[in-house]
Amino acid sequence: MDSQLKIGFIGAGNMAFGIAKGLLPGKVPPANVKVSAPSSRNLERFQELGVAVTHSNVEVVSGSDVVFVAVKPHLVPLVLAETSQHITDRHVIVSVAAGVTLATLEDLLPENTTVIRLMPNLPCVVQEGALLFARGTHAKPEDGALLRSLLHRCGLVEEGPEAWVDIHTGLSGSGVAFVYLFAEALAEGAVKMGMPSALAQSIASQTVLGAGTLLRDSGKHPAQLRSEVCTPGGTTIHGLHALERGGVRASIMSAVEAATTRAQELGQKPAAGSRK
């Protein structure tokens, strides 16, 4: 990877911050990164990383080779309309806006622009994210390889067809909130049974962390690990019975389905500012 590669971020939210944190320990020096946002509210934490900040999206695009468009979906057409005349064939545009399709992005950008659609998740801020990307019509395999090399410190990075990106949004983008809800419920169950709240929350978070690490590192199917915890007539199988009676499995599957469907709906909305 070229150490002189210039990286820009339009938008200074959590996703941009998480990706930026992952970039900087690698071969991209802070001096090669610039972030824009309309207000200064989120820019201070980027400055603490040694990254240059600005309120000008055009300045970011003009001075960058790879541009991460990290704004809310409804703002994407406005941002691209403002900056598209400054985008050239040297640029790689990476959108992290949920539901905004490659077709929409390519319609809003100059012809033959290299576009990649990326869906990260919140744990990118601690370099434990799960990221999935899909290449646009004019993005080559080497563009995907470049993105992988930039993001590999952010966590797990995978490439797939665009149809998987909305599914990934439901599974992992929204899925972290589902895990937090489960962790909250675990702690509240312990509080109900008499444990102090702070201790219950600490143990619940460590339980989720440990279970996730073991699941990732062991390579075992979740069902196999679950069965290893259960003993005949023991506490765990009684607890699992209560969860199944409450429909937790179907509820989680429905939550992923609902979040995926919503991401697909966002992608079907017409884009203001379309060139076609």
Helices and strands as residue ranges (DSSP letters): E 7-10, H 14-23, G 30-32, E 33-36, H 44-48, E 52-54, H 57-62, E 66-69, G 73-75, H 76-83, G 84-86, E 92-95, H 102-108, E 114-119, G 122-126, E 129-135, H 141-151, G 152-154, E 155-159, H 163-168, I 169-173, H 175-192, H 197-218, H 222-229, H 235-245, H 248-268
